[in-house]
């Protein structure tokens, strides 16, 4: 049995975790902005950096899955 497809399936957990991480980041951003609107600029910058790092992990997981498909 070829275990390559199981590995590709497990890569989808990495992509799902990335999406969940981005959702949690922006949920916290909206919560922080509603509590203290004066810090919205600095919070937004930090949230965008965090979301881009979380999304990069999802893209890395996707690229590894693509490499496993074609190897």
HTML snippet that shows the backbone in 3Dmol.js (N, CA, C, O; Angstrom):
<script src="https://3Dmol.org/build/3Dmol-min.js"></script>
<div id="view" style="width:600px;height:400px;position:relative"></div>
<script>
const pdb = `
ATOM      1  N   UNK A   1       0.844  -1.184   0.000  1.00  0.00           N
ATOM      2  CA  UNK A   1       0.000   0.000   0.000  1.00  0.00           C
ATOM      3  C   UNK A   1       0.884   1.240   0.000  1.00  0.00           C
ATOM      4  O   UNK A   1       1.911   1.298   0.676  1.00  0.00           O
ATOM      5  N   UNK A   2       0.464   2.207  -0.762  1.00  0.00           N
ATOM      6  CA  UNK A   2       1.244   3.428  -0.895  1.00  0.00           C
ATOM      7  C   UNK A   2       0.834   4.421   0.193  1.00  0.00           C
ATOM      8  O   UNK A   2      -0.306   4.885   0.229  1.00  0.00           O
ATOM      9  N   UNK A   3       1.773   4.735   1.069  1.00  0.00           N
ATOM     10  CA  UNK A   3       1.487   5.635   2.184  1.00  0.00           C
ATOM     11  C   UNK A   3       1.610   7.101   1.796  1.00  0.00           C
ATOM     12  O   UNK A   3       1.389   7.993   2.614  1.00  0.00           O
ATOM     13  N   UNK A   4       1.964   7.336   0.546  1.00  0.00           N
ATOM     14  CA  UNK A   4       2.104   8.713   0.077  1.00  0.00           C
ATOM     15  C   UNK A   4       0.779   9.460   0.173  1.00  0.00           C
ATOM     16  O   UNK A   4       0.758  10.643   0.516  1.00  0.00           O
ATOM     17  N   UNK A   5      -0.316   8.787  -0.124  1.00  0.00           N
ATOM     18  CA  UNK A   5      -1.616   9.453  -0.101  1.00  0.00           C
ATOM     19  C   UNK A   5      -2.084   9.751   1.323  1.00  0.00           C
ATOM     20  O   UNK A   5      -2.815  10.716   1.548  1.00  0.00           O
ATOM     21  N   UNK A   6      -1.666   8.929   2.282  1.00  0.00           N
ATOM     22  CA  UNK A   6      -1.960   9.245   3.683  1.00  0.00           C
ATOM     23  C   UNK A   6      -1.212  10.508   4.110  1.00  0.00           C
ATOM     24  O   UNK A   6      -1.752  11.350   4.827  1.00  0.00           O
ATOM     25  N   UNK A   7       0.037  10.627   3.659  1.00  0.00           N
ATOM     26  CA  UNK A   7       0.822  11.818   3.987  1.00  0.00           C
ATOM     27  C   UNK A   7       0.203  13.064   3.365  1.00  0.00           C
ATOM     28  O   UNK A   7       0.171  14.126   3.986  1.00  0.00           O
ATOM     29  N   UNK A   8      -0.285  12.929   2.144  1.00  0.00           N
ATOM     30  CA  UNK A   8      -0.929  14.064   1.482  1.00  0.00           C
ATOM     31  C   UNK A   8      -2.209  14.449   2.226  1.00  0.00           C
ATOM     32  O   UNK A   8      -2.519  15.632   2.360  1.00  0.00           O
ATOM     33  N   UNK A   9      -2.944  13.457   2.704  1.00  0.00           N
ATOM     34  CA  UNK A   9      -4.148  13.736   3.488  1.00  0.00           C
ATOM     35  C   UNK A   9      -3.832  14.439   4.790  1.00  0.00           C
ATOM     36  O   UNK A   9      -4.571  15.325   5.221  1.00  0.00           O
ATOM     37  N   UNK A  10      -2.722  14.043   5.426  1.00  0.00           N
ATOM     38  CA  UNK A  10      -2.334  14.700   6.671  1.00  0.00           C
ATOM     39  C   UNK A  10      -1.852  16.123   6.434  1.00  0.00           C
ATOM     40  O   UNK A  10      -1.901  16.950   7.345  1.00  0.00           O
ATOM     41  N   UNK A  11      -1.387  16.421   5.229  1.00  0.00           N
ATOM     42  CA  UNK A  11      -0.996  17.794   4.918  1.00  0.00           C
ATOM     43  C   UNK A  11      -2.207  18.727   4.936  1.00  0.00           C
ATOM     44  O   UNK A  11      -2.064  19.925   5.176  1.00  0.00           O
ATOM     45  N   UNK A  12      -3.390  18.184   4.684  1.00  0.00           N
ATOM     46  CA  UNK A  12      -4.583  19.033   4.725  1.00  0.00           C
ATOM     47  C   UNK A  12      -4.855  19.530   6.144  1.00  0.00           C
ATOM     48  O   UNK A  12      -5.475  20.578   6.322  1.00  0.00           O
ATOM     49  N   UNK A  13      -4.396  18.787   7.156  1.00  0.00           N
ATOM     50  CA  UNK A  13      -4.535  19.275   8.528  1.00  0.00           C
ATOM     51  C   UNK A  13      -3.688  20.525   8.752  1.00  0.00           C
ATOM     52  O   UNK A  13      -4.086  21.427   9.489  1.00  0.00           O
ATOM     53  N   UNK A  14      -2.531  20.574   8.120  1.00  0.00           N
ATOM     54  CA  UNK A  14      -1.696  21.774   8.214  1.00  0.00           C
ATOM     55  C   UNK A  14      -2.355  22.981   7.585  1.00  0.00           C
ATOM     56  O   UNK A  14      -2.265  24.092   8.107  1.00  0.00           O
ATOM     57  N   UNK A  15      -3.018  22.761   6.463  1.00  0.00           N
ATOM     58  CA  UNK A  15      -3.717  23.870   5.805  1.00  0.00           C
ATOM     59  C   UNK A  15      -4.937  24.301   6.615  1.00  0.00           C
ATOM     60  O   UNK A  15      -5.243  25.491   6.687  1.00  0.00           O
ATOM     61  N   UNK A  16      -5.633  23.345   7.223  1.00  0.00           N
ATOM     62  CA  UNK A  16      -6.794  23.688   8.055  1.00  0.00           C
ATOM     63  C   UNK A  16      -6.355  24.426   9.315  1.00  0.00           C
ATOM     64  O   UNK A  16      -7.025  25.359   9.759  1.00  0.00           O
ATOM     65  N   UNK A  17      -5.233  24.010   9.889  1.00  0.00           N
ATOM     66  CA  UNK A  17      -4.721  24.693  11.080  1.00  0.00           C
ATOM     67  C   UNK A  17      -4.295  26.116  10.744  1.00  0.00           C
ATOM     68  O   UNK A  17      -4.449  27.023  11.563  1.00  0.00           O
ATOM     69  N   UNK A  18      -3.766  26.310   9.558  1.00  0.00           N
ATOM     70  CA  UNK A  18      -3.398  27.655   9.124  1.00  0.00           C
ATOM     71  C   UNK A  18      -4.626  28.551   9.006  1.00  0.00           C
ATOM     72  O   UNK A  18      -4.602  29.702   9.440  1.00  0.00           O
ATOM     73  N   UNK A  19      -5.685  28.031   8.426  1.00  0.00           N
ATOM     74  CA  UNK A  19      -6.922  28.809   8.301  1.00  0.00           C
ATOM     75  C   UNK A  19      -7.512  29.121   9.673  1.00  0.00           C
ATOM     76  O   UNK A  19      -8.018  30.219   9.904  1.00  0.00           O
ATOM     77  N   UNK A  20      -7.444  28.163  10.568  1.00  0.00           N
ATOM     78  CA  UNK A  20      -7.936  28.393  11.928  1.00  0.00           C
ATOM     79  C   UNK A  20      -7.088  29.443  12.641  1.00  0.00           C
ATOM     80  O   UNK A  20      -7.618  30.278  13.374  1.00  0.00           O
ATOM     81  N   UNK A  21      -5.781  29.403  12.428  1.00  0.00           N
ATOM     82  CA  UNK A  21      -4.899  30.394  13.037  1.00  0.00           C
ATOM     83  C   UNK A  21      -5.186  31.803  12.552  1.00  0.00           C
ATOM     84  O   UNK A  21      -5.196  32.745  13.345  1.00  0.00           O
ATOM     85  N   UNK A  22      -5.418  31.953  11.257  1.00  0.00           N
ATOM     86  CA  UNK A  22      -5.746  33.273  10.702  1.00  0.00           C
ATOM     87  C   UNK A  22      -7.075  33.764  11.263  1.00  0.00           C
ATOM     88  O   UNK A  22      -7.220  34.948  11.569  1.00  0.00           O
ATOM     89  N   UNK A  23      -8.041  32.868  11.397  1.00  0.00           N
ATOM     90  CA  UNK A  23      -9.343  33.257  11.958  1.00  0.00           C
ATOM     91  C   UNK A  23      -9.205  33.705  13.407  1.00  0.00           C
ATOM     92  O   UNK A  23      -9.837  34.680  13.814  1.00  0.00           O
ATOM     93  N   UNK A  24      -8.396  33.013  14.180  1.00  0.00           N
ATOM     94  CA  UNK A  24      -8.194  33.389  15.585  1.00  0.00           C
ATOM     95  C   UNK A  24      -7.469  34.729  15.685  1.00  0.00           C
ATOM     96  O   UNK A  24      -7.781  35.544  16.553  1.00  0.00           O
ATOM     97  N   UNK A  25      -6.504  34.957  14.796  1.00  0.00           N
ATOM     98  CA  UNK A  25      -5.775  36.231  14.812  1.00  0.00           C
ATOM     99  C   UNK A  25      -6.726  37.397  14.561  1.00  0.00           C
ATOM    100  O   UNK A  25      -6.689  38.394  15.282  1.00  0.00           O
ATOM    101  N   UNK A  26      -7.576  37.278  13.544  1.00  0.00           N
ATOM    102  CA  UNK A  26      -8.468  38.389  13.233  1.00  0.00           C
ATOM    103  C   UNK A  26      -9.614  38.503  14.227  1.00  0.00           C
ATOM    104  O   UNK A  26     -10.151  39.593  14.426  1.00  0.00           O
ATOM    105  N   UNK A  27      -9.996  37.396  14.852  1.00  0.00           N
ATOM    106  CA  UNK A  27     -10.987  37.471  15.919  1.00  0.00           C
ATOM    107  C   UNK A  27     -10.418  38.267  17.099  1.00  0.00           C
ATOM    108  O   UNK A  27     -11.106  39.098  17.692  1.00  0.00           O
ATOM    109  N   UNK A  28      -9.159  37.999  17.425  1.00  0.00           N
ATOM    110  CA  UNK A  28      -8.519  38.740  18.510  1.00  0.00           C
ATOM    111  C   UNK A  28      -8.310  40.203  18.133  1.00  0.00           C
ATOM    112  O   UNK A  28      -8.404  41.088  18.983  1.00  0.00           O
ATOM    113  N   UNK A  29      -8.026  40.454  16.853  1.00  0.00           N
ATOM    114  CA  UNK A  29      -7.872  41.836  16.400  1.00  0.00           C
ATOM    115  C   UNK A  29      -9.165  42.615  16.581  1.00  0.00           C
ATOM    116  O   UNK A  29      -9.155  43.727  17.110  1.00  0.00           O
ATOM    117  N   UNK A  30     -10.265  42.043  16.148  1.00  0.00           N
ATOM    118  CA  UNK A  30     -11.550  42.739  16.299  1.00  0.00           C
ATOM    119  C   UNK A  30     -11.926  42.922  17.760  1.00  0.00           C
ATOM    120  O   UNK A  30     -12.503  43.942  18.137  1.00  0.00           O
ATOM    121  N   UNK A  31     -11.599  41.937  18.577  1.00  0.00           N
ATOM    122  CA  UNK A  31     -11.871  42.049  20.011  1.00  0.00           C
ATOM    123  C   UNK A  31     -11.040  43.176  20.625  1.00  0.00           C
ATOM    124  O   UNK A  31     -11.552  43.971  21.412  1.00  0.00           O
ATOM    125  N   UNK A  32      -9.767  43.241  20.265  1.00  0.00           N
ATOM    126  CA  UNK A  32      -8.907  44.295  20.798  1.00  0.00           C
ATOM    127  C   UNK A  32      -9.286  45.674  20.298  1.00  0.00           C
ATOM    128  O   UNK A  32      -9.220  46.650  21.046  1.00  0.00           O
ATOM    129  N   UNK A  33      -9.687  45.761  19.027  1.00  0.00           N
ATOM    130  CA  UNK A  33     -10.080  47.063  18.481  1.00  0.00           C
ATOM    131  C   UNK A  33     -11.383  47.551  19.088  1.00  0.00           C
ATOM    132  O   UNK A  33     -11.583  48.757  19.234  1.00  0.00           O
ATOM    133  N   UNK A  34     -12.267  46.638  19.440  1.00  0.00           N
ATOM    134  CA  UNK A  34     -13.522  47.074  20.055  1.00  0.00           C
ATOM    135  C   UNK A  34     -13.309  47.503  21.505  1.00  0.00           C
ATOM    136  O   UNK A  34     -14.042  48.350  22.016  1.00  0.00           O
ATOM    137  N   UNK A  35     -12.316  46.925  22.165  1.00  0.00           N
ATOM    138  CA  UNK A  35     -12.042  47.315  23.556  1.00  0.00           C
ATOM    139  C   UNK A  35     -11.279  48.633  23.651  1.00  0.00           C
ATOM    140  O   UNK A  35     -11.537  49.447  24.538  1.00  0.00           O
ATOM    141  N   UNK A  36     -10.335  48.835  22.726  1.00  0.00           N
ATOM    142  CA  UNK A  36      -9.506  50.035  22.782  1.00  0.00           C
ATOM    143  C   UNK A  36      -9.281  50.550  21.355  1.00  0.00           C
ATOM    144  O   UNK A  36      -8.295  50.180  20.718  1.00  0.00           O
ATOM    145  N   UNK A  37     -10.169  51.385  20.855  1.00  0.00           N
ATOM    146  CA  UNK A  37     -10.056  51.843  19.459  1.00  0.00           C
ATOM    147  C   UNK A  37      -8.829  52.704  19.176  1.00  0.00           C
ATOM    148  O   UNK A  37      -8.432  52.832  18.018  1.00  0.00           O
ATOM    149  N   UNK A  38      -8.226  53.286  20.183  1.00  0.00           N
ATOM    150  CA  UNK A  38      -7.071  54.156  19.944  1.00  0.00           C
ATOM    151  C   UNK A  38      -5.827  53.374  19.528  1.00  0.00           C
ATOM    152  O   UNK A  38      -4.906  53.951  18.949  1.00  0.00           O
ATOM    153  N   UNK A  39      -5.783  52.085  19.808  1.00  0.00           N
ATOM    154  CA  UNK A  39      -4.620  51.276  19.434  1.00  0.00           C
ATOM    155  C   UNK A  39      -4.872  50.450  18.177  1.00  0.00           C
ATOM    156  O   UNK A  39      -4.161  49.479  17.921  1.00  0.00           O
ATOM    157  N   UNK A  40      -5.868  50.825  17.402  1.00  0.00           N
ATOM    158  CA  UNK A  40      -6.247  49.996  16.253  1.00  0.00           C
ATOM    159  C   UNK A  40      -5.160  49.949  15.179  1.00  0.00           C
ATOM    160  O   UNK A  40      -5.001  48.924  14.515  1.00  0.00           O
ATOM    161  N   UNK A  41      -4.406  51.041  14.996  1.00  0.00           N
ATOM    162  CA  UNK A  41      -3.359  51.037  13.965  1.00  0.00           C
ATOM    163  C   UNK A  41      -2.249  50.046  14.291  1.00  0.00           C
ATOM    164  O   UNK A  41      -1.840  49.262  13.436  1.00  0.00           O
ATOM    165  N   UNK A  42      -1.764  50.083  15.522  1.00  0.00           N
ATOM    166  CA  UNK A  42      -0.681  49.166  15.884  1.00  0.00           C
ATOM    167  C   UNK A  42      -1.168  47.720  15.939  1.00  0.00           C
ATOM    168  O   UNK A  42      -0.439  46.802  15.562  1.00  0.00           O
ATOM    169  N   UNK A  43      -2.392  47.519  16.406  1.00  0.00           N
ATOM    170  CA  UNK A  43      -2.929  46.160  16.439  1.00  0.00           C
ATOM    171  C   UNK A  43      -3.112  45.602  15.032  1.00  0.00           C
ATOM    172  O   UNK A  43      -2.880  44.416  14.794  1.00  0.00           O
ATOM    173  N   UNK A  44      -3.524  46.451  14.110  1.00  0.00           N
ATOM    174  CA  UNK A  44      -3.755  45.989  12.744  1.00  0.00           C
ATOM    175  C   UNK A  44      -2.439  45.585  12.077  1.00  0.00           C
ATOM    176  O   UNK A  44      -2.396  44.593  11.351  1.00  0.00           O
ATOM    177  N   UNK A  45      -1.379  46.336  12.313  1.00  0.00           N
ATOM    178  CA  UNK A  45      -0.075  45.985  11.741  1.00  0.00           C
ATOM    179  C   UNK A  45       0.410  44.644  12.273  1.00  0.00           C
ATOM    180  O   UNK A  45       0.892  43.806  11.511  1.00  0.00           O
ATOM    181  N   UNK A  46       0.283  44.444  13.565  1.00  0.00           N
ATOM    182  CA  UNK A  46       0.729  43.195  14.173  1.00  0.00           C
ATOM    183  C   UNK A  46      -0.117  42.021  13.680  1.00  0.00           C
ATOM    184  O   UNK A  46       0.407  40.934  13.437  1.00  0.00           O
ATOM    185  N   UNK A  47      -1.418  42.241  13.535  1.00  0.00           N
ATOM    186  CA  UNK A  47      -2.307  41.163  13.082  1.00  0.00           C
ATOM    187  C   UNK A  47      -2.016  40.775  11.641  1.00  0.00           C
ATOM    188  O   UNK A  47      -2.083  39.594  11.301  1.00  0.00           O
ATOM    189  N   UNK A  48      -1.695  41.735  10.792  1.00  0.00           N
ATOM    190  CA  UNK A  48      -1.407  41.413   9.389  1.00  0.00           C
ATOM    191  C   UNK A  48      -0.104  40.633   9.295  1.00  0.00           C
ATOM    192  O   UNK A  48      -0.004  39.702   8.496  1.00  0.00           O
ATOM    193  N   UNK A  49       0.888  40.989  10.088  1.00  0.00           N
ATOM    194  CA  UNK A  49       2.145  40.235  10.090  1.00  0.00           C
ATOM    195  C   UNK A  49       1.905  38.818  10.596  1.00  0.00           C
ATOM    196  O   UNK A  49       2.413  37.857  10.018  1.00  0.00           O
ATOM    197  N   UNK A  50       1.144  38.684  11.658  1.00  0.00           N
ATOM    198  CA  UNK A  50       0.845  37.353  12.191  1.00  0.00           C
ATOM    199  C   UNK A  50       0.043  36.502  11.230  1.00  0.00           C
ATOM    200  O   UNK A  50       0.289  35.302  11.108  1.00  0.00           O
ATOM    201  N   UNK A  51      -0.916  37.110  10.544  1.00  0.00           N
ATOM    202  CA  UNK A  51      -1.726  36.359   9.583  1.00  0.00           C
ATOM    203  C   UNK A  51      -0.886  35.925   8.390  1.00  0.00           C
ATOM    204  O   UNK A  51      -1.072  34.828   7.864  1.00  0.00           O
ATOM    205  N   UNK A  52       0.029  36.774   7.964  1.00  0.00           N
ATOM    206  CA  UNK A  52       0.871  36.384   6.830  1.00  0.00           C
ATOM    207  C   UNK A  52       1.809  35.245   7.209  1.00  0.00           C
ATOM    208  O   UNK A  52       2.076  34.369   6.386  1.00  0.00           O
ATOM    209  N   UNK A  53       2.310  35.242   8.434  1.00  0.00           N
ATOM    210  CA  UNK A  53       3.156  34.129   8.876  1.00  0.00           C
ATOM    211  C   UNK A  53       2.359  32.840   9.007  1.00  0.00           C
ATOM    212  O   UNK A  53       2.849  31.768   8.651  1.00  0.00           O
ATOM    213  N   UNK A  54       1.145  32.937   9.510  1.00  0.00           N
ATOM    214  CA  UNK A  54       0.300  31.745   9.628  1.00  0.00           C
ATOM    215  C   UNK A  54      -0.086  31.222   8.251  1.00  0.00           C
ATOM    216  O   UNK A  54      -0.128  30.011   8.034  1.00  0.00           O
ATOM    217  N   UNK A  55      -0.366  32.121   7.330  1.00  0.00           N
ATOM    218  CA  UNK A  55      -0.728  31.707   5.976  1.00  0.00           C
ATOM    219  C   UNK A  55       0.471  31.098   5.255  1.00  0.00           C
ATOM    220  O   UNK A  55       0.308  30.200   4.430  1.00  0.00           O
ATOM    221  N   UNK A  56       1.670  31.580   5.561  1.00  0.00           N
ATOM    222  CA  UNK A  56       2.873  31.005   4.953  1.00  0.00           C
ATOM    223  C   UNK A  56       3.046  29.548   5.365  1.00  0.00           C
ATOM    224  O   UNK A  56       3.494  28.728   4.564  1.00  0.00           O
ATOM    225  N   UNK A  57       2.697  29.220   6.598  1.00  0.00           N
ATOM    226  CA  UNK A  57       2.789  27.820   7.027  1.00  0.00           C
ATOM    227  C   UNK A  57       1.787  26.946   6.273  1.00  0.00           C
ATOM    228  O   UNK A  57       2.083  25.795   5.953  1.00  0.00           O
ATOM    229  N   UNK A  58       0.617  27.485   5.994  1.00  0.00           N
ATOM    230  CA  UNK A  58      -0.368  26.750   5.201  1.00  0.00           C
ATOM    231  C   UNK A  58       0.101  26.541   3.772  1.00  0.00           C
ATOM    232  O   UNK A  58      -0.087  25.466   3.203  1.00  0.00           O
ATOM    233  N   UNK A  59       0.714  27.571   3.191  1.00  0.00           N
ATOM    234  CA  UNK A  59       1.237  27.432   1.834  1.00  0.00           C
ATOM    235  C   UNK A  59       2.401  26.455   1.782  1.00  0.00           C
ATOM    236  O   UNK A  59       2.545  25.710   0.812  1.00  0.00           O
ATOM    237  N   UNK A  60       3.229  26.452   2.813  1.00  0.00           N
ATOM    238  CA  UNK A  60       4.326  25.488   2.877  1.00  0.00           C
ATOM    239  C   UNK A  60       3.787  24.064   2.952  1.00  0.00           C
ATOM    240  O   UNK A  60       4.320  23.160   2.308  1.00  0.00           O
ATOM    241  N   UNK A  61       2.758  23.867   3.718  1.00  0.00           N
ATOM    242  CA  UNK A  61       2.122  22.553   3.804  1.00  0.00           C
ATOM    243  C   UNK A  61       1.540  22.149   2.456  1.00  0.00           C
ATOM    244  O   UNK A  61       1.637  20.988   2.060  1.00  0.00           O
ATOM    245  N   UNK A  62       0.941  23.092   1.756  1.00  0.00           N
ATOM    246  CA  UNK A  62       0.387  22.816   0.430  1.00  0.00           C
ATOM    247  C   UNK A  62       1.485  22.452  -0.565  1.00  0.00           C
ATOM    248  O   UNK A  62       1.320  21.528  -1.362  1.00  0.00           O
ATOM    249  N   UNK A  63       2.603  23.171  -0.524  1.00  0.00           N
ATOM    250  CA  UNK A  63       3.701  22.879  -1.444  1.00  0.00           C
ATOM    251  C   UNK A  63       4.310  21.511  -1.177  1.00  0.00           C
ATOM    252  O   UNK A  63       4.681  20.806  -2.115  1.00  0.00           O
ATOM    253  N   UNK A  64       4.418  21.132   0.079  1.00  0.00           N
ATOM    254  CA  UNK A  64       4.933  19.804   0.404  1.00  0.00           C
ATOM    255  C   UNK A  64       3.978  18.731  -0.104  1.00  0.00           C
ATOM    256  O   UNK A  64       4.419  17.692  -0.596  1.00  0.00           O
ATOM    257  N   UNK A  65       2.680  18.972   0.009  1.00  0.00           N
ATOM    258  CA  UNK A  65       1.700  18.009  -0.511  1.00  0.00           C
ATOM    259  C   UNK A  65       1.811  17.888  -2.025  1.00  0.00           C
ATOM    260  O   UNK A  65       1.726  16.783  -2.561  1.00  0.00           O
ATOM    261  N   UNK A  66       1.999  19.001  -2.722  1.00  0.00           N
ATOM    262  CA  UNK A  66       2.162  18.959  -4.178  1.00  0.00           C
ATOM    263  C   UNK A  66       3.434  18.201  -4.548  1.00  0.00           C
ATOM    264  O   UNK A  66       3.436  17.416  -5.496  1.00  0.00           O
ATOM    265  N   UNK A  67       4.513  18.433  -3.807  1.00  0.00           N
ATOM    266  CA  UNK A  67       5.751  17.699  -4.074  1.00  0.00           C
ATOM    267  C   UNK A  67       5.569  16.204  -3.851  1.00  0.00           C
ATOM    268  O   UNK A  67       6.106  15.395  -4.607  1.00  0.00           O
ATOM    269  N   UNK A  68       4.825  15.835  -2.832  1.00  0.00           N
ATOM    270  CA  UNK A  68       4.590  14.409  -2.580  1.00  0.00           C
ATOM    271  C   UNK A  68       3.738  13.769  -3.670  1.00  0.00           C
ATOM    272  O   UNK A  68       3.905  12.586  -3.969  1.00  0.00           O
ATOM    273  N   UNK A  69       2.834  14.530  -4.261  1.00  0.00           N
ATOM    274  CA  UNK A  69       1.997  13.973  -5.325  1.00  0.00           C
ATOM    275  C   UNK A  69       2.842  13.621  -6.546  1.00  0.00           C
ATOM    276  O   UNK A  69       2.663  12.560  -7.145  1.00  0.00           O
ATOM    277  N   UNK A  70       3.757  14.506  -6.912  1.00  0.00           N
ATOM    278  CA  UNK A  70       4.496  14.324  -8.154  1.00  0.00           C
ATOM    279  C   UNK A  70       5.845  13.643  -7.980  1.00  0.00           C
ATOM    280  O   UNK A  70       6.613  13.572  -8.939  1.00  0.00           O
ATOM    281  N   UNK A  71       6.154  13.150  -6.811  1.00  0.00           N
ATOM    282  CA  UNK A  71       7.416  12.419  -6.627  1.00  0.00           C
ATOM    283  C   UNK A  71       7.174  10.943  -6.541  1.00  0.00           C
ATOM    284  O   UNK A  71       8.120  10.171  -6.386  1.00  0.00           O
TER     285      UNK A  71
END
`;
const viewer = $3Dmol.createViewer("view");
viewer.addModel(pdb, "pdb");
viewer.setStyle({}, {cartoon: {color: "spectrum"}});
viewer.zoomTo();
viewer.render();
</script>
